């Protein structure tokens, strides 16, 4: 709550040692239940208030993430070990009681999901969720997972899941933390130094900023906020694996292209982004930007955002002059 009041997203709770102590315990639980997965530092914190009305720049959510899988590998079978354990799994832990009234997890069991093991069909085939819920009887397979605070839910990267919308007026928000763990051969850790239980403050801050960029489509950030996150991340980018750095930069380019008049607009209908993809809602598959193309696009989008900042500053100066008159 204190973070939100001061304009910081809930995930900046990772600035505190207590969050990393909790993450270490969650990593141990996932490692023991998945055959040895280790933290990849894909961390997020949610504050869901069913009575809130999200707007651009407002960091309070009224519902959790919409239906998604955490990862969509090209070779689904290879994302599981021979014994069936997943190479990527998430531990979700509520810090307040999570119930249908304030948004709890919902899931579709693997046995009712034709794409869980076999992979999802490309467009124009039905969306994975539509494919699974093909008639009214299929909806009876959905599972609601209310969870008392301090409990933990561990699930694989292939489970379709989401955070529900709560009941407006409910008295208690839902606060939760997620920690993802992976086999390094499946997904490399975001941080280069994985031995520190308590990373430096600059590392934590850069990770928080990077995660906000990667998940920009899931939140209501303005262009100024996104530019701030990128600036802070780039100051410490050498602390992160090159693959993650490239991912963050490409997501920033995507976010900048979707920004209109300073607000991130919803993606247009009929695109891959409207289909159930991953929890980051990755853009359409396509040619990966070369380093030069990526840098050029970032500089161009940065210039656009900088121009918007200058215009805002000029407007503020004009307002002050009018007040003086």
Buried (B, 14 or more C-beta within 10 A) or exposed (E): EEBBEEEBBBBBBBBEEEBBEBBEEBBBBBBEBBBEBBBBBBBBBBBBBBBBEBEBBBBBBBBBBEBBBBBBBEEBEEBBBEEEBBBBBBBBBBBBBBBBBBBBBBBBEBEBBBBBEEBBEEEEEBBBBEBBBEEEEEEEBBEEBBBEBEEBBBBBBBBBBBBBBBEEEBEBBBBBBBBBBBBEEBBBBBBEEBEEEEBEEEBBBBBBBBBBBBBBBBBBBBBBBBBBBBEBBBEBBEBBBEEBBBBBBBBBBBBBEBBEEBBBEEBEEEEBBBBBBEBBBBBEEEEEBEEEEBEEBBEEBBEBBEEBEEEEEEEEEEEEEEEEE
